[in-house]
Amino acid sequence: MARHFLSIAICWLLVSTTLAQGPAEDSVASTPVLRQTLEERIQLDGVIEAVQQSTVSAQTSGTVEVLPFDVDDSVAAGDLIVQLEDSEQQARLRQAEAAQDEARAGLADAQQTFDRVAAIRERGLVSRQEFDQARNNLNAAEARLARANGMVAEARQRLDYTRVVAPYSGILTERHVELGESVSPGQPLLSGLSLENLRVVVDLPQQYAELARKERNAQVTLPDGRVLHTGEITFYPYANPTTHTFRLRMTLAEPDGSLFPGMLVKVAVPVAHRTALWVPASSVIHRSELRAVYVVDDAGRARLRPIRTGIRDGDRVEVLAGLDAGERVVIQPVEMAGSDRRVQDPEARP
């Protein structure tokens, strides 16, 4: 197999009349072949989702009176999104306030009675039993007022529940009720999400989970090639029993207006490390399925040599065969072209 590959390479080199060999000119730059560590990554499909997404439910009963927003509308935090008919809550609040006023009056009367009894008690004109009764009546009046205050607070809270406001700025995604519909506590009203805080979730195969959890490093890329800046990475401490995958979640540090929940992105997660030989991608000459580089010898002459390449990582290419670490290759082989000298057969002697 190797001999067949070499024969094809020799034939290709012999017919490449536009490539030169011989003494490298001073202007031709070269670089050594480096042995460096490669971080192998697995490409997975991730999904963008909103950090804040929720369904607002009714906290009191009533009839839907106002729905100022519809699905896909933008709302600001604190905007009224549902108004329930509140006549029942208003009536209960008035009743509670009336009971509160009555309790206040009862407390004032009990306080006056106690003050009179206490003053007479000091002169010894009131029995111990009458004094204790006046004090107990005062304590009971204070308790009745406290209970009335609680009922007023509860009635006001129920009245506030008829006004449903947006908990945060975002977009409404679903409406569960219509105008005139009667609702009860716990019934869903509207669903929405915020575009201000987004994150990426991806399912990682079980065999890669250990290294990925150790490295805690992942790169998120959009279909157009843009790399997204991510924040803290969270690993779920359990696997999906059906797919045997671990969920990985990353917050987006700088989400922009072009990102929306549900979009697919590419997530590159490191899964292994290995050493490899690397040369600049610009030094590799491509001819059909063959690859070659100009190697500079000790005499400063550049000779064309076929190589077998592996993966490309950015601006560098992995070399699987044909070169050794420390050898020098021409960075821009196009500078070797245009010469009237032919490429020497790699098997021929100089």
C-alpha positions as CSV (number, residue, x, y, z in Angstrom):
1,M,0.0,0.0,0.0
2,A,2.8,2.4,1.0
3,R,4.8,1.5,-2.2
4,H,1.7,2.1,-4.4
5,F,1.2,5.5,-2.7
6,L,4.8,6.4,-3.3
7,S,4.6,5.4,-7.0
8,I,1.6,7.7,-7.5
9,A,3.3,10.5,-5.6
10,I,6.5,10.2,-7.8
11,C,4.4,10.3,-11.0
12,W,2.6,13.3,-9.8
13,L,5.8,15.1,-8.8
14,L,7.4,14.4,-12.2
15,V,4.5,16.0,-14.1
16,S,4.3,19.1,-11.8
17,T,6.3,21.3,-14.0
18,T,5.2,24.5,-12.3
19,L,6.8,23.5,-8.9
20,A,10.5,24.1,-8.3
21,Q,13.3,22.7,-6.3
22,G,16.8,23.7,-5.6
23,P,18.4,26.3,-3.4
24,A,15.8,28.2,-1.4
25,E,15.9,31.9,-1.9
26,D,16.5,34.2,1.1
27,S,13.0,35.6,0.8
28,V,11.4,32.1,1.1
29,A,10.3,31.6,4.8
30,S,10.3,28.2,6.5
31,T,9.1,26.8,9.8
32,P,9.9,23.6,11.7
33,V,7.5,20.7,11.9
34,L,6.2,20.7,15.5
35,R,5.0,18.0,17.7
36,Q,2.1,19.4,19.7
37,T,-0.9,18.2,21.7
38,L,-4.2,17.9,19.9
39,E,-7.4,18.3,21.8
40,E,-9.9,16.1,20.0
41,R,-13.5,17.4,20.2
42,I,-16.9,15.8,19.4
43,Q,-19.4,17.9,17.5
44,L,-22.9,17.8,19.0
45,D,-26.2,19.6,18.3
46,G,-27.2,21.9,21.1
47,V,-30.4,23.9,21.6
48,I,-30.8,27.4,22.8
49,E,-33.4,27.9,25.5
50,A,-34.5,30.7,27.8
51,V,-33.3,30.7,31.4
52,Q,-36.6,32.5,32.4
53,Q,-39.6,30.8,31.0
54,S,-42.8,30.2,33.0
55,T,-46.6,30.0,33.0
56,V,-48.6,32.5,35.1
57,S,-51.6,30.9,36.8
58,A,-54.6,32.5,38.6
59,Q,-54.3,32.9,42.3
60,T,-58.0,33.8,42.8
61,S,-61.3,33.1,41.1
62,G,-62.9,35.4,38.7
63,T,-63.9,36.2,35.1
64,V,-61.3,37.3,32.6
65,E,-62.1,41.0,31.9
66,V,-59.0,42.3,30.1
67,L,-56.3,40.7,28.0
68,P,-54.2,43.5,26.7
69,F,-51.5,41.3,25.1
70,D,-51.6,38.4,22.6
71,V,-49.1,35.6,21.7
72,D,-45.8,36.9,20.4
73,D,-46.3,40.4,22.0
74,S,-43.4,41.9,23.9
75,V,-44.1,42.9,27.5
76,A,-42.1,44.8,30.1
77,A,-41.7,43.7,33.7
78,G,-44.8,44.9,35.7
79,D,-47.1,45.3,32.7
80,L,-50.7,44.2,33.3
81,I,-51.3,41.0,31.3
82,V,-54.6,39.8,32.7
83,Q,-57.4,41.6,34.6
84,L,-60.0,39.6,36.4
85,E,-63.5,40.9,37.3
86,D,-63.0,42.0,41.0
87,S,-66.4,42.9,42.4
88,E,-66.4,39.9,44.8
89,Q,-62.9,40.8,46.0
90,Q,-63.9,44.4,46.5
91,A,-66.9,43.4,48.6
92,R,-64.8,41.1,50.8
93,L,-62.3,43.9,51.3
94,R,-65.0,46.3,52.4
95,Q,-66.4,43.7,54.8
96,A,-62.9,43.1,56.2
97,E,-62.3,46.8,56.7
98,A,-65.7,47.2,58.5
99,A,-64.7,44.4,60.8
100,Q,-61.4,46.1,61.4
101,D,-63.1,49.4,62.3
102,E,-65.4,47.5,64.7
103,A,-62.4,45.8,66.3
104,R,-60.6,49.2,66.7
105,A,-63.7,50.6,68.5
106,G,-63.9,47.6,70.7
107,L,-60.2,47.9,71.6
108,A,-60.7,51.6,72.5
109,D,-63.6,50.8,74.7
110,A,-61.7,48.0,76.4
111,Q,-58.7,50.2,76.9
112,Q,-60.8,52.9,78.6
113,T,-62.5,50.4,80.9
114,F,-59.2,48.9,81.9
115,D,-57.7,52.4,82.6
116,R,-60.6,53.3,84.9
117,V,-60.6,50.0,86.7
118,A,-56.8,50.2,87.2
119,A,-57.1,53.7,88.6
120,I,-59.8,52.7,91.1
121,R,-57.8,49.5,91.9
122,E,-55.0,51.6,93.2
123,R,-57.3,53.1,95.8
124,G,-58.6,49.7,96.8
125,L,-62.2,50.2,95.7
126,V,-62.2,47.4,93.0
127,S,-61.8,43.7,93.7
128,R,-59.0,41.6,92.2
129,Q,-61.6,39.7,90.1
130,E,-63.0,42.9,88.4
131,F,-59.4,44.1,87.6
132,D,-58.5,40.7,86.0
133,Q,-61.7,40.7,84.0
134,A,-61.0,44.2,82.6
135,R,-57.5,43.2,81.7
136,N,-58.7,40.0,80.0
137,N,-61.3,42.0,78.0
138,L,-58.5,44.4,76.8
139,N,-56.4,41.4,75.7
140,A,-59.3,39.9,73.8
141,A,-60.0,43.2,72.1
142,E,-56.4,43.5,71.0
143,A,-56.6,39.9,69.6
144,R,-59.8,40.7,67.7
145,L,-58.1,43.8,66.1
146,A,-55.1,41.7,65.1
147,R,-57.4,39.1,63.5
148,A,-59.3,41.9,61.7
149,N,-56.0,43.4,60.4
150,G,-55.1,40.0,59.0
151,M,-58.4,39.6,57.3
152,V,-58.0,43.1,55.7
153,A,-54.5,42.1,54.5
154,E,-55.8,38.9,53.0
155,A,-58.7,40.7,51.3
156,R,-56.3,43.2,49.8
157,Q,-54.0,40.5,48.6
158,R,-57.0,38.7,46.9
159,L,-57.9,41.9,45.3
160,D,-54.3,42.4,44.0
161,Y,-54.5,38.8,42.6
162,T,-57.2,40.0,40.1
163,R,-54.4,42.1,38.5
164,V,-51.9,39.7,36.9
165,V,-48.6,41.4,35.9
166,A,-45.6,40.2,34.0
167,P,-42.9,38.9,36.4
168,Y,-40.1,39.9,33.9
169,S,-39.6,41.5,30.5
170,G,-40.1,39.0,27.6
171,I,-42.4,37.6,25.0
172,L,-45.7,35.9,25.4
173,T,-45.6,32.4,23.9
174,E,-49.0,30.9,24.7
175,R,-52.4,32.1,25.9
176,H,-54.5,29.6,27.9
177,V,-57.7,31.7,28.5
178,E,-60.0,34.0,26.6
179,L,-62.1,37.0,27.5
180,G,-65.2,36.2,29.6
181,E,-63.8,32.9,30.7
182,S,-64.2,32.0,34.4
183,V,-60.9,30.9,36.1
184,S,-60.1,29.3,39.4
185,P,-57.0,29.4,41.6
186,G,-54.2,27.4,39.9
187,Q,-55.5,27.6,36.4
188,P,-52.9,28.6,33.8
189,L,-53.4,32.0,32.2
190,L,-50.4,32.9,30.0
191,S,-46.9,31.5,29.2
192,G,-43.9,33.5,28.3
193,L,-40.1,33.7,28.2
194,S,-37.3,36.2,28.4
195,L,-34.8,36.8,25.7
196,E,-32.4,38.6,28.0
197,N,-30.9,35.4,29.6
198,L,-30.3,32.5,27.3
199,R,-28.4,29.2,27.6
200,V,-27.4,26.2,25.5
201,V,-28.3,22.6,26.5
202,V,-26.7,19.6,24.8
203,D,-26.8,15.8,25.5
204,L,-23.4,14.3,25.8
205,P,-22.8,10.5,25.2
206,Q,-21.9,8.6,28.3
207,Q,-18.4,7.6,27.1
208,Y,-17.3,11.2,26.9
209,A,-18.8,12.4,30.1
210,E,-15.8,11.9,32.4
211,L,-13.3,14.0,30.5
212,A,-15.8,16.6,29.6
213,R,-16.7,17.1,33.2
214,K,-13.1,17.3,34.1
215,E,-12.2,19.8,31.3
216,R,-15.4,21.9,31.6
217,N,-14.6,23.4,28.3
218,A,-16.9,23.7,25.3
219,Q,-17.3,25.8,22.2
220,V,-20.6,26.9,20.9
221,T,-20.8,27.9,17.2
222,L,-23.7,29.2,15.1
223,P,-24.5,27.9,11.6
224,D,-22.9,31.0,10.1
225,G,-19.6,30.3,11.9
226,R,-19.9,32.8,14.7
227,V,-18.5,31.5,18.1
228,L,-20.7,32.4,21.1
229,H,-19.1,33.3,24.4
230,T,-20.3,31.0,27.1
231,G,-20.3,31.3,30.9
232,E,-20.5,28.7,33.6
233,I,-20.9,25.0,32.5
234,T,-23.3,22.8,34.5
235,F,-23.3,19.0,34.2
236,Y,-26.4,17.2,35.3
237,P,-25.4,14.5,37.9
238,Y,-27.5,11.8,36.3
239,A,-27.9,10.2,32.9
240,N,-31.0,9.9,30.8
241,P,-32.1,6.2,31.3
242,T,-33.3,6.0,27.7
243,T,-30.5,7.6,25.7
244,H,-27.7,7.1,28.4
245,T,-26.6,10.7,27.8
246,F,-25.6,13.4,30.3
247,R,-27.1,16.8,29.9
248,L,-24.6,19.7,29.6
249,R,-25.9,23.3,30.1
250,M,-24.0,26.5,29.4
251,T,-25.1,30.1,29.9
252,L,-24.5,32.6,27.1
253,A,-22.5,35.5,28.3
254,E,-23.3,37.8,25.5
255,P,-26.6,36.9,23.8
256,D,-27.6,39.2,21.0
257,G,-30.9,40.0,19.2
258,S,-30.3,37.3,16.6
259,L,-30.6,34.4,19.1
260,F,-33.9,32.8,20.0
261,P,-35.0,29.8,22.1
262,G,-35.3,26.6,20.0
263,M,-32.4,27.5,17.6
264,L,-29.9,24.7,16.9
265,V,-26.2,25.4,17.4
266,K,-23.0,23.3,17.2
267,V,-21.3,22.4,20.5
268,A,-17.7,21.1,20.4
269,V,-16.7,19.2,23.6
270,P,-13.2,17.9,24.2
271,V,-13.2,14.1,24.5
272,A,-9.5,13.1,24.2
273,H,-5.9,14.4,23.9
274,R,-3.1,13.1,21.8
275,T,0.2,14.3,20.3
276,A,0.7,14.9,16.6
277,L,3.0,16.5,14.0
278,W,1.8,19.8,12.7
279,V,2.6,22.1,9.7
280,P,1.0,25.3,8.6
281,A,-2.0,24.8,6.3
282,S,-0.4,27.2,3.9
283,S,2.6,25.0,3.4
284,V,0.6,22.0,2.1
285,I,0.3,21.7,-1.7
286,H,-2.9,20.0,-3.0
287,R,-3.0,18.0,-6.2
288,S,-6.1,15.9,-6.5
289,E,-5.9,13.4,-3.6
290,L,-2.2,13.9,-3.1
291,R,-0.5,16.3,-0.6
292,A,3.1,17.5,-0.5
293,V,5.3,20.1,1.1
294,Y,8.7,21.7,0.3
295,V,11.2,20.4,2.8
296,V,14.4,22.5,3.3
297,D,17.5,20.4,3.8
298,D,20.7,21.2,5.6
299,A,22.1,22.9,2.5
300,G,19.2,25.2,2.3
301,R,17.7,23.5,-0.7
302,A,13.9,23.0,-0.9
303,R,12.8,19.6,-2.2
304,L,9.2,18.6,-2.8
305,R,8.1,15.6,-0.6
306,P,4.7,13.8,-0.5
307,I,3.0,13.5,2.8
308,R,-0.1,12.0,4.3
309,T,-2.3,14.5,6.2
310,G,-4.9,14.1,8.9
311,I,-7.3,16.6,10.3
312,R,-7.1,20.4,10.0
313,D,-7.2,22.5,13.2
314,G,-7.5,26.1,12.4
315,D,-4.5,27.3,10.4
316,R,-2.5,24.1,10.9
317,V,-2.7,20.6,9.4
318,E,-1.8,17.3,11.0
319,V,0.9,15.2,9.3
320,L,0.4,11.4,9.6
321,A,3.4,10.3,7.5
322,G,6.2,11.8,5.4
323,L,7.8,14.2,7.9
324,D,9.7,14.1,11.2
325,A,9.6,16.6,14.0
326,G,12.2,19.4,13.6
327,E,12.3,19.3,9.8
328,R,11.7,22.6,8.1
329,V,9.0,23.2,5.5
330,V,8.4,26.2,3.3
331,I,5.5,28.3,4.6
332,Q,4.4,29.6,1.2
333,P,5.2,27.1,-1.5
334,V,3.7,29.4,-4.1
335,E,7.0,31.3,-3.8
336,M,8.8,28.3,-5.1
337,A,6.7,28.2,-8.3
338,G,7.6,29.9,-11.5
339,S,11.1,28.5,-11.7
340,D,12.4,26.9,-14.9
341,R,13.9,24.1,-12.8
342,R,12.0,20.8,-12.6
343,V,11.2,18.9,-9.5
344,Q,13.7,16.2,-8.8
345,D,12.6,12.6,-8.4
346,P,12.6,11.9,-4.6
347,E,14.2,8.5,-5.4
348,A,17.0,10.0,-7.4
349,R,20.4,10.9,-6.0
350,P,21.4,14.6,-5.9
